[in-house]
Amino acid sequence: MTKRPAPIRIAVVDDHPMIAEGIQAILESYDDVEVIATLSNGNDIIDQVETLAPDVILLDLNMPGIGGLSTTEIILERRPETRILILSMHDSPEYISSALSHGAVGYVLKDVPTDEIKRAIDAVMAGQRYLCTGAQGSLEPYQDPAREQLTNREQTILLQLAQGRSNREVAAALDISVRTVETHRKNIKRKLGISSTAGLTRYALEHGVLQGGTRVSL
């Protein structure tokens, strides 16, 4: 008898209880999804992300306290394998581009049909980026959706790697684990379409990353 794969572990983070509970009810109708937590703010998911170990976090952008963008960056530093899927009412290209540049792998508007949330989860679990139809149309004239942007942390690590530092040296300099550096390094290569460290160094030279580090946000 074939063993069923483990369900996708989902955390829902939204400061509106009705929205969070509604999403939970939708997702619990699928056999291959398990909602492991519904939280109301960024601090709670940051504090619990390593314990909860979610595969995907459905994250609101506008919450009291720490916002969704900062929450995304901190979560990815602590657990970089987590996929962040933004749920928002904002369809402006500035919001969408900012979310993607901070490390989110998907953006879904809150008024989409309920089954689209599940499609978005399946897409990001398959290693794809997902923009719902409204978000895709809004972003297209603003930036090329085929090119993923490096997060601030990825830019910082790219600078360190291009200067010839090892994963262990980068980890020590940034006070993060070697495993986290390795994950960021893999994501940088994937986003830039580069397969070697020499290629990363060449990219950094060609794009001015090594010129004093002025284009890198620490």
C-alpha positions as CSV (number, residue, x, y, z in Angstrom):
1,M,0.0,0.0,0.0
2,T,1.4,3.4,-1.1
3,K,2.0,5.7,1.8
4,R,0.3,9.1,1.4
5,P,2.6,12.1,1.3
6,A,2.6,14.3,4.4
7,P,0.2,17.2,4.1
8,I,1.4,20.7,3.2
9,R,1.8,22.6,6.5
10,I,0.2,26.0,6.4
11,A,0.3,29.0,8.8
12,V,-2.2,31.8,8.2
13,V,-1.2,35.3,9.5
14,D,-3.9,38.0,9.3
15,D,-5.1,40.5,11.9
16,H,-8.7,40.1,10.8
17,P,-10.1,36.9,12.5
18,M,-12.9,36.5,10.1
19,I,-10.5,36.4,7.1
20,A,-8.0,34.0,8.9
21,E,-10.8,31.7,9.9
22,G,-12.4,31.8,6.4
23,I,-9.1,30.9,4.8
24,Q,-8.6,28.1,7.3
25,A,-12.1,26.7,6.6
26,I,-11.3,26.8,2.8
27,L,-8.0,25.0,3.2
28,E,-9.2,22.4,5.6
29,S,-11.5,21.1,2.9
30,Y,-8.4,19.7,1.1
31,D,-6.9,16.4,2.2
32,D,-3.4,17.4,1.3
33,V,-3.3,20.6,3.4
34,E,-3.0,21.0,7.2
35,V,-3.5,24.4,8.8
36,I,-1.1,24.3,11.7
37,A,-1.7,27.8,13.0
38,T,-3.7,31.0,12.6
39,L,-2.0,34.0,14.0
40,S,-2.8,37.7,14.1
41,N,0.5,39.5,13.7
42,G,4.0,39.4,12.4
43,N,5.7,39.0,15.8
44,D,3.8,35.8,16.6
45,I,4.8,34.1,13.4
46,I,8.4,35.3,13.8
47,D,8.6,33.9,17.3
48,Q,7.0,30.5,16.4
49,V,8.2,29.9,12.8
50,E,11.0,27.5,13.8
51,T,8.8,25.5,16.1
52,L,5.8,25.4,13.7
53,A,8.0,24.6,10.7
54,P,5.4,25.6,8.1
55,D,5.9,24.8,4.5
56,V,3.9,27.9,3.4
57,I,2.8,31.0,5.3
58,L,-0.2,33.0,4.0
59,L,0.8,36.5,5.2
60,D,-1.2,39.7,5.2
61,L,0.8,42.8,4.3
62,N,-0.8,45.4,6.6
63,M,-0.8,44.4,10.2
64,P,-0.3,46.2,13.5
65,G,3.2,46.3,14.8
66,I,5.8,44.8,12.4
67,G,4.5,44.8,8.8
68,G,4.3,42.0,6.3
69,L,7.5,43.0,4.4
70,S,9.7,43.1,7.4
71,T,8.1,39.9,8.7
72,T,8.9,38.2,5.4
73,E,12.6,39.1,5.6
74,I,13.0,38.0,9.2
75,I,11.2,34.7,8.6
76,L,13.4,33.9,5.6
77,E,16.5,34.6,7.7
78,R,15.4,32.2,10.4
79,R,13.9,29.6,8.1
80,P,14.8,30.2,4.5
81,E,13.0,27.1,3.1
82,T,9.6,28.6,4.1
83,R,7.5,29.9,1.2
84,I,5.8,33.2,1.8
85,L,2.6,33.8,0.0
86,I,1.2,37.3,0.4
87,L,-2.6,37.7,0.7
88,S,-3.5,41.4,0.2
89,M,-6.3,43.7,-0.9
90,H,-3.7,46.0,-2.6
91,D,-3.2,45.4,-6.4
92,S,-0.8,48.3,-7.1
93,P,2.5,47.4,-8.7
94,E,4.5,49.0,-5.9
95,Y,3.0,46.7,-3.3
96,I,3.5,43.6,-5.4
97,S,7.0,44.4,-6.5
98,S,8.0,45.2,-2.9
99,A,6.6,41.9,-1.6
100,L,8.5,40.0,-4.2
101,S,11.8,41.9,-3.7
102,H,11.5,41.1,0.1
103,G,11.4,37.4,-0.6
104,A,7.7,36.5,-1.1
105,V,7.2,33.8,-3.8
106,G,3.6,34.6,-4.5
107,Y,1.0,37.3,-4.3
108,V,-2.8,36.7,-4.2
109,L,-5.5,39.3,-3.8
110,K,-8.0,38.6,-1.1
111,D,-11.0,38.8,-3.5
112,V,-9.8,35.8,-5.7
113,P,-12.0,32.7,-6.0
114,T,-11.4,30.4,-3.1
115,D,-9.8,27.6,-5.2
116,E,-7.1,30.0,-6.4
117,I,-5.6,30.1,-3.0
118,K,-5.0,26.4,-3.2
119,R,-3.6,26.7,-6.7
120,A,-1.1,29.3,-5.4
121,I,0.0,27.0,-2.6
122,D,0.5,24.1,-5.0
123,A,2.5,26.4,-7.3
124,V,4.9,27.7,-4.7
125,M,5.3,24.2,-3.3
126,A,6.4,23.1,-6.8
127,G,9.1,25.8,-6.7
128,Q,7.2,28.3,-8.9
129,R,6.3,31.9,-8.4
130,Y,2.6,32.7,-8.3
131,L,0.8,35.9,-9.1
132,C,-2.9,35.8,-9.3
133,T,-4.5,37.2,-12.4
134,G,-5.2,40.7,-11.0
135,A,-1.7,41.0,-9.5
136,Q,0.0,39.7,-12.7
137,G,-1.8,42.3,-14.9
138,S,-1.0,45.1,-12.4
139,L,2.7,44.2,-12.3
140,E,3.4,43.6,-16.0
141,P,3.9,47.2,-17.1
142,Y,5.9,47.8,-13.9
143,Q,8.6,45.1,-14.1
144,D,9.3,41.9,-15.9
145,P,7.6,39.2,-13.9
146,A,9.9,36.6,-15.3
147,R,12.9,38.1,-13.5
148,E,12.8,37.5,-9.7
149,Q,14.5,40.3,-7.7
150,L,17.1,39.6,-5.0
151,T,16.1,40.4,-1.5
152,N,18.2,42.8,0.6
153,R,19.7,39.9,2.5
154,E,20.5,38.1,-0.8
155,Q,22.2,41.2,-2.1
156,T,24.3,41.4,1.0
157,I,25.3,37.7,0.7
158,L,26.0,38.1,-3.0
159,L,28.5,40.9,-2.0
160,Q,30.2,38.7,0.6
161,L,30.5,35.7,-1.8
162,A,31.7,37.9,-4.7
163,Q,34.5,39.1,-2.3
164,G,35.7,35.5,-2.1
165,R,34.3,34.6,1.3
166,S,33.3,31.0,2.1
167,N,29.8,30.1,3.4
168,R,31.3,29.7,6.9
169,E,32.9,33.2,6.7
170,V,29.6,34.7,5.5
171,A,27.7,33.0,8.2
172,A,30.1,34.3,10.9
173,A,30.0,37.9,9.5
174,L,26.2,38.1,9.3
175,D,25.5,36.0,12.5
176,I,23.4,33.4,10.7
177,S,23.9,29.6,10.2
178,V,25.9,28.1,7.4
179,R,22.8,26.2,6.3
180,T,21.0,29.6,5.9
181,V,23.9,30.9,3.8
182,E,23.8,27.8,1.6
183,T,20.0,28.2,1.1
184,H,20.4,31.9,0.2
185,R,23.3,31.1,-2.2
186,K,21.2,28.5,-4.0
187,N,18.3,31.0,-4.3
188,I,20.6,33.7,-5.6
189,K,21.9,31.3,-8.3
190,R,18.4,30.3,-9.3
191,K,17.1,33.8,-9.5
192,L,20.1,35.1,-11.5
193,G,20.3,31.9,-13.7
194,I,23.9,31.4,-12.6
195,S,25.4,28.1,-11.8
196,S,28.9,28.9,-10.5
197,T,30.6,31.1,-7.9
198,A,32.7,32.6,-10.7
199,G,29.5,33.5,-12.4
200,L,28.3,35.3,-9.3
201,T,31.5,37.2,-9.1
202,R,31.2,38.3,-12.7
203,Y,27.6,39.3,-12.2
204,A,28.6,41.4,-9.1
205,L,31.3,43.1,-11.2
206,E,29.1,43.8,-14.1
207,H,26.3,45.2,-12.0
208,G,28.4,47.4,-9.7
209,V,27.9,45.3,-6.5
210,L,31.6,45.3,-5.7
211,Q,32.1,49.0,-6.3
212,G,32.1,49.9,-2.6
213,G,29.0,47.9,-1.9
214,T,26.9,51.0,-2.5
215,R,24.0,49.1,-4.1
216,V,23.8,46.6,-1.3
217,S,21.5,47.1,1.7
218,L,22.8,45.6,4.9
